[in-house]
Amino acid sequence: MNGDIEALLRSGLAEQAERAPGSVEDPALADLAIAGAHRIRRRRRIGAAAGGAGLLVIGAGVFAFQPLMDLQDQGTIAADTSSTAEVRNDLGMEFLVRSDDGYAIVNEDGETIPVGQDEPQSVLRLDDAYVLEDPEREVTDVYSLDGSMSASYASPGPNTYGTVNVAATEYALVTPNAEMTEESYALNDVTLAAVADATTFSVSYDLTLMNWDARTAVFTADIWSTTGGSESTYYFNDQNDWNLASVAAAGFESVAVIDSTNPDYVCVADLDAFGGVAREGEECGPFATDRIKDDLTATAGSDSAVAAVRATTDSVSGDMYFPMDAADLGEYEDRFYSSSMMFSDPYNRWEVSYNPDDATWMMIDYTGETPVMSLLTPPAGAVLPVADYVPSG
């Protein structure tokens, strides 16, 4: 990882940690955060390949990557006001709230969905469920959208984090080993009517799972530095100990690996589901070529693999090159960037910043041609906004 970016992350981490409520004093926390920052994940990235950098902010133990101030003068934003009803209607925002009866989600229709007695550190909205992440309890709770059904998954370790597939139908718990050489995945179908044992596998830390369906697992990794973008057969699995046999044993038919700096470049591995690697070597080349698309279809036994990779490349491209140029916040700048709680929408529609028990939250709306700053009045007892991973449209 670039040394200047790492120094920025460490200084930002140290500065924000002093303000963060509920932060864990752990000498390994900075190293873990730095290790996670270079991973291409579905949460806010450090888009180094796009010429940008981010500041790592801690709020109640939740990591979020915030864009630095854009050097281009965009003018000072005068804060407007927004109500809960407005952001529900315009942005589909939902909130976790606290009451005497425990915690609940106020959904985009204004309905209140009870979600237990324990306060999570983050809430994710998936297509058919809410996922409540609680690293301190080392447990993840899942609730149906109406709150009528629930399930819990124990975290395999204290450094476990979560990720969501592009369709927002499944949630995975990811646990790195102590040496940061391998990560173990537990994939959970959060359609609560069909709760089953998790699908598990372990792969090299060089691979980061970005998307998956029943047949194909899609990862990112640095492959360009080896291939230079060439159309050819390579042997990453054998030479770099990717351990794709573990993915095959979990039931997958194929693996696609997208380059972490150029998502239009892909390598394809053929697997024998519940067996092992079916073909030595990976076929690599531009995703747009018939050669790669045909190989994806052939290895997976379905054209769904092409759709899965296309959805992933679109998602990765959007995250690497997100157009969230921070505006001049004027008199609100210090308050916005010094607040202990900061959350960003997974689809880069908004950012909020606040301190616990603030009567108003600061929110930047990025959905228009220019960013719009407003002072948001959240619902009574609001703790945090829900991160909505459901694809729009």
Backbone torsions as a table, in degrees:
resi	resn	phi	psi	omega
1	MET	NA	142.2	-179.7
2	ASN	-55.5	133.1	-175.5
3	GLY	-64.1	-37.0	179.1
4	ASP	-65.0	-40.7	178.5
5	ILE	-65.9	-41.1	179.9
6	GLU	-63.2	-40.7	178.4
7	ALA	-63.3	-41.1	177.7
8	LEU	-60.9	-43.8	180.0
9	LEU	-62.5	-44.1	-177.9
10	ARG	-65.3	-43.0	-179.8
11	SER	-66.5	-40.1	177.5
12	GLY	-65.2	-39.1	179.5
13	LEU	-63.4	-45.5	-178.2
14	ALA	-65.0	-41.8	-178.9
15	GLU	-65.4	-43.6	-177.2
16	GLN	-76.5	-28.5	-176.6
17	ALA	-63.3	-30.8	179.5
18	GLU	-65.7	-25.8	-177.3
19	ARG	-96.9	-13.5	-168.9
20	ALA	-80.7	121.7	177.0
21	PRO	-69.9	139.8	174.4
22	GLY	75.2	11.1	179.9
23	SER	-70.5	147.5	180.0
24	VAL	-93.0	126.2	177.9
25	GLU	-79.8	99.4	-175.0
26	ASP	-136.8	118.1	-178.4
27	PRO	-61.9	-19.2	180.0
28	ALA	-89.7	-3.4	-173.9
29	LEU	-63.8	-43.2	-179.6
30	ALA	-62.8	-43.9	179.6
31	ASP	-62.4	-39.9	179.3
32	LEU	-65.9	-40.9	179.5
33	ALA	-65.1	-41.7	178.4
34	ILE	-63.7	-42.4	179.5
35	ALA	-61.4	-38.9	-179.9
36	GLY	-74.3	-25.5	-174.2
37	ALA	-67.5	-29.3	-177.8
38	HIS	-86.6	-3.2	179.1
39	ARG	-79.5	134.6	174.5
40	ILE	-81.0	104.5	-176.1
41	ARG	-127.1	170.6	-175.5
42	ARG	-73.0	-13.5	173.6
43	ARG	-84.0	176.3	-173.6
44	ARG	-53.3	128.1	-177.3
45	ARG	-95.7	161.7	162.6
46	ILE	-88.5	107.0	-173.8
47	GLY	-87.6	62.5	-176.7
48	ALA	-59.6	-35.5	-179.1
49	ALA	-66.6	-22.6	-179.9
50	ALA	-92.6	6.7	178.8
51	GLY	81.8	15.2	-179.1
52	GLY	-112.9	173.0	174.9
53	ALA	-143.9	163.3	-178.2
54	GLY	-133.3	161.6	177.8
55	LEU	-107.7	126.1	179.8
56	LEU	-81.8	123.2	-175.6
57	VAL	-119.4	136.0	176.0
58	ILE	-105.1	130.6	172.4
59	GLY	-136.3	109.6	-179.2
60	ALA	52.6	36.5	176.9
61	GLY	82.7	3.1	-179.4
62	VAL	-99.6	130.4	180.0
63	PHE	-91.8	135.3	173.1
64	ALA	-143.7	137.5	179.0
65	PHE	-92.6	123.1	-177.9
66	GLN	-108.8	137.2	178.7
67	PRO	-70.2	145.7	174.7
68	LEU	-73.0	164.2	178.7
69	MET	-62.1	132.5	177.0
70	ASP	-71.9	137.8	-178.4
71	LEU	-76.0	-16.8	179.1
72	GLN	-75.6	132.6	-179.5
73	ASP	-72.8	115.2	179.4
74	GLN	-108.3	3.9	-178.8
75	GLY	87.8	155.7	-178.3
76	THR	-81.8	133.0	177.7
77	ILE	-86.7	127.3	173.1
78	ALA	-90.0	128.4	-174.3
79	ALA	-68.8	126.2	172.2
80	ASP	-90.4	-172.1	174.1
81	THR	-123.5	144.8	178.2
82	SER	-133.2	142.7	177.3
83	SER	-101.2	165.3	176.1
84	THR	-57.7	-43.1	-179.1
85	ALA	-62.1	-39.1	-178.8
86	GLU	-65.5	-45.8	-177.7
87	VAL	-73.7	-26.9	173.3
88	ARG	-65.5	-44.4	-176.4
89	ASN	-74.7	-42.2	-172.9
90	ASP	-84.7	-35.5	-174.5
91	LEU	-118.2	-3.9	-177.7
92	GLY	66.4	24.9	-176.9
93	MET	-69.7	141.8	174.8
94	GLU	-126.0	159.7	-172.5
95	PHE	-135.8	145.1	166.4
96	LEU	-90.0	129.4	-178.8
97	VAL	-125.9	155.6	179.0
98	ARG	-109.8	140.0	175.5
99	SER	-143.2	-178.9	178.6
100	ASP	-64.8	-20.7	-177.5
101	ASP	-93.9	1.1	-178.5
102	GLY	122.7	-137.5	-176.5
103	TYR	-121.7	152.4	-178.9
104	ALA	-150.5	161.6	174.6
105	ILE	-107.4	129.1	170.9
106	VAL	-93.2	108.8	-173.2
107	ASN	-82.1	-179.2	-174.4
108	GLU	-69.3	-13.3	175.0
109	ASP	-93.3	2.0	-179.6
110	GLY	83.8	5.0	179.0
111	GLU	-81.1	152.7	-179.6
112	THR	-106.6	121.9	-176.4
113	ILE	-113.1	108.8	179.8
114	PRO	-63.6	137.2	-179.8
115	VAL	-136.0	37.3	169.8
116	GLY	98.0	-174.7	-173.4
117	GLN	-102.0	-10.6	-175.5
118	ASP	-102.8	136.0	179.9
119	GLU	-82.1	120.4	177.7
120	PRO	-81.5	167.1	175.5
121	GLN	-89.6	-18.3	174.5
122	SER	-159.9	154.7	177.8
123	VAL	-127.5	128.8	-179.9
124	LEU	-111.9	132.7	175.0
125	ARG	-95.6	118.1	173.9
126	LEU	-105.7	180.0	-173.9
127	ASP	-60.5	-36.3	-173.8
128	ASP	-130.6	14.9	-175.2
129	ALA	-165.9	162.2	168.6
130	TYR	-105.1	134.4	177.5
131	VAL	-111.7	121.8	-179.1
132	LEU	-106.1	112.6	-178.1
133	GLU	-92.0	131.6	-179.9
134	ASP	-140.9	81.9	-178.4
135	PRO	-60.7	-30.4	-178.9
136	GLU	-65.8	-40.6	176.3
137	ARG	-83.9	-6.7	-178.1
138	GLU	54.8	46.2	179.0
139	VAL	-146.4	147.7	174.5
140	THR	-120.0	125.9	179.5
141	ASP	-104.5	141.2	179.4
142	VAL	-122.6	131.5	179.0
143	TYR	-125.2	142.7	172.1
144	SER	-65.9	162.8	-174.1
145	LEU	-64.2	-22.3	176.9
146	ASP	-100.8	3.0	177.6
147	GLY	77.0	5.0	-174.6
148	SER	-79.8	-20.7	-178.7
149	MET	-131.0	149.5	179.5
150	SER	-150.6	158.9	175.6
151	ALA	-150.6	159.7	-179.8
152	SER	-131.3	143.5	176.5
153	TYR	-123.6	126.7	177.7
154	ALA	-77.5	137.6	176.9
155	SER	-75.6	133.5	-179.9
156	PRO	-64.6	-24.1	-178.7
157	GLY	-161.0	167.2	-176.2
158	PRO	-66.9	-20.5	-179.3
159	ASN	-96.8	9.8	-180.0
160	THR	-65.5	138.0	174.0
161	TYR	-130.7	170.1	-176.4
162	GLY	-112.9	156.1	173.2
163	THR	-146.0	159.1	-173.2
164	VAL	-125.2	141.0	175.8
165	ASN	-74.1	164.4	-171.3
166	VAL	-62.5	-34.8	179.4
167	ALA	-76.3	-6.2	179.6
168	ALA	60.3	36.6	178.2
169	THR	-107.3	-17.8	-178.5
170	GLU	-136.5	154.0	-177.0
171	TYR	-128.0	133.8	-178.6
172	ALA	-117.6	138.1	170.2
173	LEU	-95.1	128.6	-174.3
174	VAL	-120.2	126.6	-175.8
175	THR	-127.4	112.4	175.6
176	PRO	-76.3	149.2	174.8
177	ASN	-78.8	171.6	-173.9
178	ALA	-61.7	-31.8	-177.2
179	GLU	-86.4	-2.5	-176.7
180	MET	56.3	39.7	177.0
181	THR	-110.0	-13.4	-175.0
182	GLU	-150.4	149.7	173.6
183	GLU	-128.6	138.4	177.3
184	SER	-103.6	136.6	-177.2
185	TYR	-115.5	138.2	172.1
186	ALA	-125.8	106.5	-176.0
187	LEU	-91.7	125.7	-176.4
188	ASN	-118.9	126.2	171.4
189	ASP	-78.2	114.2	-175.2
190	VAL	-94.1	18.5	167.2
191	THR	-76.5	99.5	-165.3
192	LEU	-62.7	-22.2	178.5
193	ALA	-69.9	-14.2	-177.4
194	ALA	-129.5	38.2	-179.9
195	VAL	-61.2	128.7	-178.3
196	ALA	-140.4	177.4	177.6
197	ASP	-62.3	147.2	-179.3
198	ALA	-68.6	150.6	170.9
199	THR	-87.9	125.0	-172.2
200	THR	-123.6	147.5	171.2
201	PHE	-163.4	166.7	178.0
202	SER	-131.7	136.5	179.3
203	VAL	-136.4	171.3	177.6
204	SER	-57.4	146.2	176.5
205	TYR	-61.9	-19.4	178.5
206	ASP	-67.1	-20.5	179.7
207	LEU	-98.6	138.1	176.1
208	THR	-125.1	119.4	-178.7
209	LEU	-69.5	127.4	-178.8
210	MET	-113.6	-30.3	-175.0
211	ASN	-160.4	156.7	176.7
212	TRP	-163.9	152.9	168.7
213	ASP	-135.1	-162.2	-174.4
214	ALA	-66.7	-24.4	-173.9
215	ARG	-112.5	-31.7	-168.7
216	THR	-125.0	133.9	171.8
217	ALA	-108.3	131.9	-176.8
218	VAL	-116.2	123.6	-179.0
219	PHE	-117.9	167.3	164.3
220	THR	-115.6	153.3	176.1
221	ALA	-166.1	165.3	173.5
222	ASP	-81.8	100.6	176.4
223	ILE	-114.0	-22.4	-177.7
224	TRP	-62.7	-36.7	-177.9
225	SER	-63.3	-20.9	176.4
226	THR	-93.5	-44.0	-172.9
227	THR	-88.8	-26.9	-175.0
228	GLY	63.6	18.2	178.9
229	GLY	87.2	11.2	-177.1
230	SER	-73.3	148.6	171.1
231	GLU	-88.7	107.5	-176.1
232	SER	-167.3	179.0	173.6
233	THR	-96.6	131.5	177.5
234	TYR	-125.4	169.1	-173.9
235	TYR	-128.8	54.1	-179.1
236	PHE	-61.7	-43.1	-176.4
237	ASN	-59.2	-45.7	-179.9
238	ASP	-73.3	-46.3	-172.2
239	GLN	-78.3	-27.8	-177.2
240	ASN	-112.3	7.7	177.2
241	ASP	54.1	52.6	179.2
242	TRP	-70.8	-24.0	179.6
243	ASN	64.9	46.6	178.3
244	LEU	-69.1	-16.3	176.2
245	ALA	-61.9	-31.0	177.5
246	SER	-66.8	-37.5	177.9
247	VAL	-67.4	-39.5	176.8
248	ALA	-62.6	-42.8	-179.3
249	ALA	-63.1	-22.8	178.0
250	ALA	-81.5	-5.1	174.8
251	GLY	108.3	5.0	-179.4
252	PHE	-83.2	148.1	-179.7
253	GLU	-93.5	-28.2	-176.6
254	SER	-151.8	160.0	175.1
255	VAL	-129.4	134.6	170.9
256	ALA	-116.3	133.8	178.6
257	VAL	-118.1	117.4	-178.9
258	ILE	-94.6	136.1	178.1
259	ASP	-64.7	135.9	-173.9
260	SER	-75.1	-11.8	175.9
261	THR	-111.4	-19.9	177.2
262	ASN	-135.3	90.6	-174.6
263	PRO	-67.8	-3.8	176.1
264	ASP	-86.3	-0.3	-179.5
265	TYR	-112.1	129.3	-169.1
266	VAL	-136.4	144.6	169.3
267	CYS	-115.5	142.1	-174.9
268	VAL	-121.7	130.3	176.4
269	ALA	-115.0	140.5	179.4
270	ASP	-99.0	126.3	-177.9
271	LEU	-117.3	156.0	171.5
272	ASP	-103.9	105.0	-174.4
273	ALA	-53.5	129.6	-178.2
274	PHE	64.0	14.0	177.2
275	GLY	-121.0	-101.9	-179.4
276	GLY	-154.8	-159.0	178.7
277	VAL	-76.4	125.1	-174.2
278	ALA	-86.0	-20.5	-176.8
279	ARG	-141.1	133.4	175.8
280	GLU	-72.2	130.1	176.8
281	GLY	88.5	161.4	-179.7
282	GLU	-119.6	138.0	177.1
283	GLU	-87.1	123.2	-173.6
284	CYS	-121.8	146.1	177.7
285	GLY	168.1	179.9	178.5
286	PRO	-62.4	137.4	-178.9
287	PHE	-62.2	-27.9	-176.2
288	ALA	-70.7	-14.6	-176.2
289	THR	-78.5	149.6	176.3
290	ASP	-63.1	-32.7	-178.6
291	ARG	-57.3	-46.5	-178.7
292	ILE	-74.3	-42.7	-179.9
293	LYS	-63.8	-41.4	178.5
294	ASP	-64.9	-37.3	-179.9
295	ASP	-68.9	-37.3	176.2
296	LEU	-61.1	-46.4	-179.8
297	THR	-64.0	-41.2	-178.2
298	ALA	-68.9	-42.6	-177.1
299	THR	-70.4	-37.6	-179.2
300	ALA	-84.3	-18.1	-175.5
301	GLY	72.1	21.2	-178.2
302	SER	-164.5	148.0	175.7
303	ASP	-77.0	-0.6	176.3
304	SER	-63.4	-25.6	180.0
305	ALA	-64.6	-39.7	178.0
306	VAL	-63.3	-42.5	178.6
307	ALA	-64.5	-39.2	180.0
308	ALA	-64.8	-41.4	179.4
309	VAL	-70.2	-41.0	178.8
310	ARG	-60.6	-44.0	178.7
311	ALA	-62.6	-36.4	-179.5
312	THR	-70.7	-45.2	179.7
313	THR	-62.8	-37.6	176.5
314	ASP	-63.0	-41.7	-179.3
315	SER	-67.1	-46.4	-179.4
316	VAL	-64.1	-42.3	179.6
317	SER	-61.6	-42.4	179.8
318	GLY	-64.9	-34.6	-179.4
319	ASP	-78.2	-34.2	-180.0
320	MET	-72.4	-31.2	-174.6
321	TYR	-122.4	41.6	-176.8
322	PHE	-66.4	138.1	-174.6
323	PRO	-89.3	49.2	-175.5
324	MET	-100.2	68.3	177.2
325	ASP	-72.3	119.7	-178.3
326	ALA	-68.6	135.9	-178.7
327	ALA	-91.4	166.9	175.1
328	ASP	-73.7	112.6	-175.2
329	LEU	-88.8	2.5	176.2
330	GLY	57.4	-129.4	-176.3
331	GLU	-67.0	-13.7	-178.3
332	TYR	-94.7	-2.7	-173.3
333	GLU	-61.3	-50.5	-178.0
334	ASP	-61.0	-43.3	-179.1
335	ARG	-64.7	-40.9	-177.2
336	PHE	-63.7	-46.8	-173.2
337	TYR	-87.9	-8.9	178.1
338	SER	-102.9	-4.9	178.6
339	SER	-66.2	149.1	-174.9
340	SER	-79.5	-17.7	-178.2
341	MET	-117.0	122.4	176.5
342	MET	-136.3	130.2	178.4
343	PHE	-134.2	145.8	179.1
344	SER	-125.6	142.0	176.7
345	ASP	-67.2	136.5	179.3
346	PRO	-58.0	-26.6	179.0
347	TYR	-102.6	19.5	171.9
348	ASN	61.1	32.4	179.5
349	ARG	-87.2	-28.9	-176.7
350	TRP	-156.0	162.3	168.8
351	GLU	-134.0	143.7	174.3
352	VAL	-127.4	150.2	179.6
353	SER	-142.1	135.0	-177.9
354	TYR	-168.6	168.3	169.8
355	ASN	-108.4	151.2	178.7
356	PRO	-52.9	138.8	178.0
357	ASP	72.4	7.6	172.2
358	ASP	-62.3	139.4	177.9
359	ALA	-71.9	-29.8	176.5
360	THR	-129.7	147.8	174.5
361	TRP	-106.9	148.7	172.8
362	MET	-89.6	133.1	-177.4
363	MET	-134.8	135.7	171.7
364	ILE	-110.1	124.2	179.1
365	ASP	-98.2	118.9	-177.1
366	TYR	-102.7	11.1	-172.9
367	THR	-79.8	-17.0	179.6
368	GLY	-93.6	-170.0	179.7
369	GLU	-68.1	-30.9	177.7
370	THR	-130.6	151.9	178.4
371	PRO	-63.5	144.6	178.5
372	VAL	-124.1	123.7	179.1
373	MET	-93.7	138.7	175.8
374	SER	-146.6	157.9	171.5
375	LEU	-96.3	110.8	-174.3
376	LEU	-92.5	128.9	172.3
377	THR	-93.1	104.5	-177.2
378	PRO	-76.4	168.8	177.3
379	PRO	-65.0	158.4	-179.1
380	ALA	-56.4	132.9	178.3
381	GLY	77.7	12.8	-176.6
382	ALA	-61.4	134.4	179.4
383	VAL	-106.9	-45.8	-179.3
384	LEU	-162.3	159.9	175.6
385	PRO	-81.8	154.9	177.1
386	VAL	-86.7	135.2	176.9
387	ALA	-87.1	115.0	-173.8
388	ASP	-93.6	110.1	-178.8
389	TYR	-97.2	1.4	-177.7
390	VAL	-72.4	124.9	-179.6
391	PRO	-59.6	136.3	177.9
392	SER	-80.3	150.8	178.0
393	GLY	75.5	NA	NA
